[in-house]
């Protein structure tokens, strides 16, 4: 491979090179457990509680199912890149945006992850603070935010194996305690399932808005799905090209792990909203269990801590960690990238915006949708799942475009993103479609005529025996 030193741009680093067969140690079951651990978090709880009573509980559950099913399908489709080529999102995006242009969508993707890390660290620390008051009568939320944040950063820096191992501990515990929480709230407030789902909504919010809100939690992950699927065990047949055979394990983890977990915590959240009118799960727990069931309260608060920890290390630190590495691949390791992302997430104090979760999720979905559309159009519609991996790491390679930026991607992103303001409730879908179509046309009839892309222009183009050395 050509060296990239002395060119003013770095494209290689040990943490962003393609994974080898020996690196792929996550089984299908392990991947499912990992996704349960990612998906069981309290942002969904809060969003569901805040959507009620504008929407009925049944409408909220339907919105959750549809929104997260769309996300699960996008995760699987874009996750194919990691399975097939073993490269992370920060490298994949070079094919669409160019070697330097890739930093634009990378940073856009990193910002919400860093925001959620800080927010969910606050929730976990809040639960710890309540526990400390119960046990020793001492409270120091700021200190606990710092300590809990540091613990999660260390766990993430230990790598994908440590993250997966924690998921095996956290996922079943979180699910069990979540169910206990649901039953207890229903008993405490004498609610039945029929009582909850027979209620209507007051209006003021459309189903389209609710679906996009529910997508907002994990649409970020659709972009960097390759960061996780690149570690999945693969079929020993290296000549396998059948999409379903390659991706069925990924599909199982994404659909069952994500959609199932999100539905459960949506139901718990809206039950809390119906019963108490309070969106903060910790306050709800204290309100319903504090005096009569201190042991159960302690257990459920432990659930809050595990839920935030499990989600943060995999969904909110690992992705921006890789993105920061890609900014300075020869100078920063994944450990340093994770620490940087975590520190920024705490310094911005996102918990100050806790009352605006649906609006924040809506904004995140809208800003990321054009990138999803561009990636899908590039990988599936234009390149037909063919990437020249060597060129992705080569200075002056085919993905250099104009001054290392692909004008087609930038131009497609801007109107697609602006379209969200015309119809916010359905902004994700308009941004997705506009970016896909614009990018396809601009690449096919403009960029490829100037900057040769053989995967696009030559339908018979075949890339064989791509070998990228991990030593750099």
Buried (B, 14 or more C-beta within 10 A) or exposed (E): BEEBEEEEBBBBBEBBBBBEEEBBBBBBEBBBBBBBBBBBBBBBBBBBBBBBBBBBBBBBBBBBBBBBBBBBBBBBBBBBBBBBBBBBBBBBBBBBBBBBBBBBBBEBBBBBBBBBBBBBBBBBBBBBBBBBEBEEEEEEBEBBBBBBBBBBBBBBBBBBEBBBBBBBBBBEBBBEBBEBBBEBBBEBBEBEEEBBBEBEBEEEBBBBBBBBBBBBBBBBBBBBBBBBBBBBBBEEEEEEEEBEEBBEBBBBBBBBBBBBBBBBBBBBBBBBBBBBEBBBBBBBBBBBBEEEBEEBBBBBBBBBBBBBBBBBBBBBBBBBBBBBBBBEBEEBBBBBBBBBBBBBBBEBEBBEEBEEBBBBBBBBBBBBBBBBBBBBBBBBBBBEBBBBBBBBBBBEBBBBBBEBBBBBBBBBBEBBBBBBEEEBBBBBBBBBBBBBBBBBEBBBEEBBEEBEBBBBEEEEBEBEEEEBEEEB
